[in-house]
Amino acid sequence: MKIVILGAGRIGSSLARNLSNSNYEVCIVDENKNKLSELEDKLDIMTVEGSASHLNTLKKSGLDEDTIVLAVTSNDEVNIVACQIAKKAFDVKKTICRFRDNSYFGKLDIFGEGVIDIPISPEDEITTHLKELIDHPGANQIESFANGKVKLVSVKAKKKGKLVGRELKGIKEDMPDIDAFVASIYRKGNPFIPSGDTIIKENDEVYFISSESNIGPIVDEFRDHEEQYSRIMIVGGGKVGFSLAKDIEKDYNVKLIDSNNERCKVLSKELEKTIVLNGSATDESLLKSENIANIDIFCALTDDDETNVMSSLLAKKMGAKKTMIILNNPSYLGLVPGFIDVYIAPYRLTVSSVLQDLRESDVAQDVILKVNTGAEAIEGIVHANEFTSPLFGKPIKDIPLPEGTAIAAIIRHGELIMPSSSVELTLNDHLVIFLSDKNKINEVEVLFK
């Protein structure tokens, strides 16, 4: 399958890296010759220099009816025009268009019927992720499946957690009325599929599946009781910082720092309860004067990775309880664990969204969980085919899956069912499957073709 990526920024470059490694035929278009040269040196891809919204540039990229276009420049208008040309002039197979302004989402037909097949908004996804993590103290990552009915949550076990030093089946003894399934545990960076006899150790990173309402009690099993947060400090008044402040200011005490004085004036008018401060988040005296030691969560959400990392390290040193940052540069991934509590990589969210739309199988959700280890979770719909037909009516545990893979949940007729030896596979089941190695995904996808 041929993929043409428009825009070689952080998102476009990450898509090129992931897709070229997945055996797609990739071409990337950008006006920046240096960016293209760097990508061409590292990846087996084609590059085209020029404007993404120019007819001649798109022609050079080799668009045809079998091509999928990913318009992910930072300019909404360029992305829209590029999709219009791709559909009208080259009749491409599918267009995926990035929007920074999501007000267009419900009105895609104004650009022409069928011009934009799939809209995506990385900034909105980041805001949603951050809000969920603020609302659920102790969770390090929360992913949604089955239209939000099912949550996959990552939590690091603490010494005072009830389950630490006990067998995993103790979670059922402590909470007999709560359904939960532990899909995987990362111990010292190595993943394994646990059993009920697995003894939980301090610093284990546990991935469990349950419903939204159960997240808090289950997290408490691994970490002792987590106090609810009330004081949040946000650094960066861009789209993500502003959206997060607006979403949470009614429920939390929020302060927002931005270095641009004019932007601060705009933010002060747009936000109702948030205290807006003009200054640098790496200014120790400013943080001290704003009682950084009393801040529950410090969120560094600027476009500059160095500012995010350095301001978070300073805030942590001065007493902030928890730090969350946006991290765009994949090179920093190995540096932040242990220093930063939670980091969100925008490109990871976008790559996850795009991958599920490129699948030839019926995959409803595809989430990259741990960028540096290759762990993924997918939600797919089981269809009748040569592989699945002999499995219908047989226990879920009898489905032949590759090593390091676990069925974490079944959604049947909208209801969440935890995997057990008594559950049998039926047609149209939604399965949430955890993979510790994304290279095994082709072996799993046969269930959903």
Buried (B, 14 or more C-beta within 10 A) or exposed (E): BBBBBBBBBBBBBBBBBBBBEBEBBBBBBBBEEEBBEBBBEEBEBBBBBBBBBBBEBBBBBBBEEEBBBBBBBBBBEBBBBBBBBBBEEBEBBBBBBBBBEBEBEEEBEEBEEEBBBBBBBBBBBBBBBBBBBBBBBBBBBBBBBBEEBBBBBBBBBBEEBBBBEBBBBBBEEBBEEBBBBBBBBBBEEEBEBBEEEBEBBEEBBBBBBBBBEBBBBBBBBBBBEBEEBEBBBBBBBBBBBBBBBBBBBEBBBBBBBBBEEEBBEBBBEEBEEBBBBBBBBBBEEBBEEBEBEEBBBBBBBBBBBEBBBBBBBBBBEBBBBBBBBBBBEBEBBEEBEEEBBBBBBBBBBBBBBBBBBBBEBBBBBBBBBBBEBBBBBBBBBBBEEEBBEEBEEEBBEEBEBBEBBBBBBBBEEEEBBBBEEEBBBEEEBBBBBBBBBBEBBEEBBEBBB
